[in-house]
Amino acid sequence: MKTIEERKQDFKCDLWNSIGNNFNIYSKEMLIEFTEYWCEKSLKGKKMRFEKEKVFSHARRISTWKNKSLMWNKTPEKDETLPNYFNKTFWQKIAPDRIKEYKTHLFRLGWKYSSSPGGSYWQSPDGKITWL
């Protein structure tokens, strides 16, 4: 029988395999939180949380986790005024002191920012790029 650490490693491998080419839509922090939650040991330390489930699909669970994390992390008084996508016009008009807030908001939604010699751009969770 495998040790709990070996089973945890198997869980991580299964998670990675189930994500496949969609790995860029989940942040490293989200994958760590997801793994820590589902690999939490029982009181007796013999089973992990995911092992107690009758049915467990890594792909469906991580997708649900992401959708719910967007709700959990939302701060309505700030996020309501921020678009849930990268908007170039909004970016150019936003007050300089709110740019960090907008970036954080987009990162939470799965957007990625990159700067290269050719210029800077935002990449949506589905891979579409908007150049600045």
C-alpha positions as a Markdown table, in Angstrom:
| # | Residue | x | y | z |
|---|---|---|---|---|
| 1 | Met | 0.0 | 0.0 | 0.0 |
| 2 | Lys | 1.2 | 3.5 | -0.9 |
| 3 | Thr | 2.1 | 6.0 | 1.8 |
| 4 | Ile | 0.0 | 9.1 | 2.2 |
| 5 | Glu | 2.8 | 11.2 | 0.7 |
| 6 | Glu | 2.9 | 8.9 | -2.4 |
| 7 | Arg | -0.8 | 9.2 | -2.8 |
| 8 | Lys | -0.6 | 13.0 | -2.5 |
| 9 | Gln | 2.0 | 13.0 | -5.3 |
| 10 | Asp | -0.3 | 10.8 | -7.4 |
| 11 | Phe | -3.1 | 13.3 | -6.7 |
| 12 | Lys | -0.8 | 16.1 | -8.0 |
| 13 | Cys | 0.1 | 14.1 | -11.2 |
| 14 | Asp | -3.6 | 13.3 | -11.8 |
| 15 | Leu | -4.5 | 16.9 | -11.4 |
| 16 | Trp | -1.8 | 18.0 | -13.8 |
| 17 | Asn | -2.9 | 15.4 | -16.4 |
| 18 | Ser | -6.5 | 16.4 | -16.1 |
| 19 | Ile | -5.7 | 20.1 | -16.7 |
| 20 | Gly | -3.8 | 19.2 | -19.9 |
| 21 | Asn | -3.3 | 22.2 | -22.1 |
| 22 | Asn | -5.4 | 24.4 | -19.9 |
| 23 | Phe | -2.7 | 24.8 | -17.3 |
| 24 | Asn | -2.4 | 28.6 | -18.1 |
| 25 | Ile | -5.9 | 29.4 | -16.8 |
| 26 | Tyr | -5.1 | 28.3 | -13.2 |
| 27 | Ser | -2.7 | 30.3 | -11.2 |
| 28 | Lys | 0.1 | 28.5 | -9.3 |
| 29 | Glu | -1.4 | 29.7 | -6.0 |
| 30 | Met | -4.8 | 28.3 | -6.9 |
| 31 | Leu | -3.4 | 24.9 | -7.7 |
| 32 | Ile | -1.5 | 24.9 | -4.4 |
| 33 | Glu | -4.7 | 25.9 | -2.4 |
| 34 | Phe | -6.7 | 23.3 | -4.3 |
| 35 | Thr | -4.2 | 20.5 | -3.6 |
| 36 | Glu | -3.8 | 21.5 | 0.1 |
| 37 | Tyr | -7.5 | 21.5 | 0.6 |
| 38 | Trp | -8.2 | 18.1 | -1.1 |
| 39 | Cys | -5.1 | 16.4 | 0.3 |
| 40 | Glu | -5.9 | 17.4 | 3.9 |
| 41 | Lys | -5.5 | 14.4 | 6.1 |
| 42 | Ser | -8.4 | 12.9 | 8.2 |
| 43 | Leu | -8.2 | 13.1 | 12.0 |
| 44 | Lys | -6.7 | 9.7 | 12.1 |
| 45 | Gly | -4.3 | 10.6 | 9.3 |
| 46 | Lys | -5.1 | 7.6 | 7.1 |
| 47 | Lys | -7.1 | 9.2 | 4.3 |
| 48 | Met | -7.1 | 12.5 | 2.5 |
| 49 | Arg | -10.3 | 14.5 | 1.9 |
| 50 | Phe | -10.5 | 13.5 | -1.8 |
| 51 | Glu | -10.2 | 9.8 | -0.9 |
| 52 | Lys | -13.4 | 10.0 | 1.1 |
| 53 | Glu | -15.4 | 11.1 | -1.9 |
| 54 | Lys | -17.4 | 8.5 | -3.9 |
| 55 | Val | -16.8 | 10.4 | -7.1 |
| 56 | Phe | -13.9 | 12.7 | -7.8 |
| 57 | Ser | -13.1 | 14.3 | -11.1 |
| 58 | His | -10.0 | 16.5 | -11.0 |
| 59 | Ala | -11.0 | 18.5 | -14.0 |
| 60 | Arg | -14.6 | 19.2 | -12.8 |
| 61 | Arg | -13.4 | 20.0 | -9.2 |
| 62 | Ile | -10.7 | 22.5 | -10.3 |
| 63 | Ser | -13.1 | 24.2 | -12.7 |
| 64 | Thr | -15.7 | 24.6 | -9.9 |
| 65 | Trp | -12.9 | 25.7 | -7.5 |
| 66 | Lys | -11.9 | 28.5 | -9.9 |
| 67 | Asn | -15.4 | 29.7 | -10.5 |
| 68 | Lys | -16.1 | 29.8 | -6.7 |
| 69 | Ser | -12.8 | 31.4 | -5.9 |
| 70 | Leu | -13.8 | 34.3 | -8.2 |
| 71 | Met | -16.9 | 34.8 | -6.0 |
| 72 | Trp | -15.0 | 34.4 | -2.7 |
| 73 | Asn | -12.3 | 36.9 | -3.6 |
| 74 | Lys | -14.7 | 39.5 | -5.0 |
| 75 | Thr | -14.9 | 42.8 | -3.1 |
| 76 | Pro | -18.0 | 44.4 | -4.6 |
| 77 | Glu | -17.2 | 48.0 | -3.5 |
| 78 | Lys | -14.1 | 47.9 | -5.6 |
| 79 | Asp | -14.6 | 45.2 | -8.3 |
| 80 | Glu | -18.0 | 46.4 | -9.5 |
| 81 | Thr | -16.4 | 49.4 | -11.3 |
| 82 | Leu | -13.6 | 47.2 | -12.9 |
| 83 | Pro | -14.3 | 45.3 | -16.1 |
| 84 | Asn | -13.9 | 41.5 | -15.9 |
| 85 | Tyr | -11.8 | 41.6 | -19.0 |
| 86 | Phe | -8.9 | 43.7 | -20.2 |
| 87 | Asn | -10.2 | 46.9 | -21.7 |
| 88 | Lys | -7.6 | 49.1 | -23.5 |
| 89 | Thr | -9.6 | 52.3 | -23.3 |
| 90 | Phe | -10.3 | 51.7 | -19.6 |
| 91 | Trp | -6.6 | 51.0 | -19.0 |
| 92 | Gln | -5.7 | 54.3 | -20.6 |
| 93 | Lys | -8.2 | 56.3 | -18.6 |
| 94 | Ile | -7.9 | 54.7 | -15.2 |
| 95 | Ala | -6.3 | 56.7 | -12.5 |
| 96 | Pro | -2.7 | 55.8 | -11.9 |
| 97 | Asp | -3.4 | 54.8 | -8.3 |
| 98 | Arg | -6.0 | 52.2 | -9.4 |
| 99 | Ile | -3.8 | 50.4 | -12.0 |
| 100 | Lys | -2.5 | 48.0 | -9.4 |
| 101 | Glu | -6.0 | 47.3 | -8.3 |
| 102 | Tyr | -7.1 | 46.6 | -11.9 |
| 103 | Lys | -4.1 | 44.3 | -12.5 |
| 104 | Thr | -4.9 | 42.4 | -9.3 |
| 105 | His | -8.5 | 42.1 | -10.4 |
| 106 | Leu | -7.5 | 40.7 | -13.8 |
| 107 | Phe | -5.0 | 38.3 | -12.3 |
| 108 | Arg | -7.7 | 36.9 | -10.0 |
| 109 | Leu | -9.8 | 36.3 | -13.1 |
| 110 | Gly | -7.0 | 34.3 | -14.8 |
| 111 | Trp | -5.5 | 37.0 | -17.0 |
| 112 | Lys | -1.8 | 37.1 | -17.6 |
| 113 | Tyr | 0.4 | 40.2 | -18.2 |
| 114 | Ser | 3.6 | 40.0 | -20.1 |
| 115 | Ser | 6.2 | 42.5 | -21.2 |
| 116 | Ser | 8.7 | 41.8 | -24.0 |
| 117 | Pro | 11.0 | 43.8 | -26.3 |
| 118 | Gly | 8.2 | 43.8 | -28.8 |
| 119 | Gly | 5.8 | 45.4 | -26.3 |
| 120 | Ser | 3.5 | 44.6 | -23.4 |
| 121 | Tyr | 0.3 | 42.6 | -23.6 |
| 122 | Trp | -2.6 | 41.0 | -21.6 |
| 123 | Gln | -3.5 | 37.4 | -22.3 |
| 124 | Ser | -7.1 | 36.3 | -21.6 |
| 125 | Pro | -7.8 | 33.0 | -19.8 |
| 126 | Asp | -8.7 | 31.5 | -23.2 |
| 127 | Gly | -5.4 | 32.6 | -24.7 |
| 128 | Lys | -6.4 | 35.7 | -26.7 |
| 129 | Ile | -3.8 | 38.5 | -26.6 |
| 130 | Thr | -4.4 | 42.3 | -26.4 |
| 131 | Trp | -1.3 | 44.4 | -27.0 |
| 132 | Leu | -0.9 | 47.7 | -25.2 |
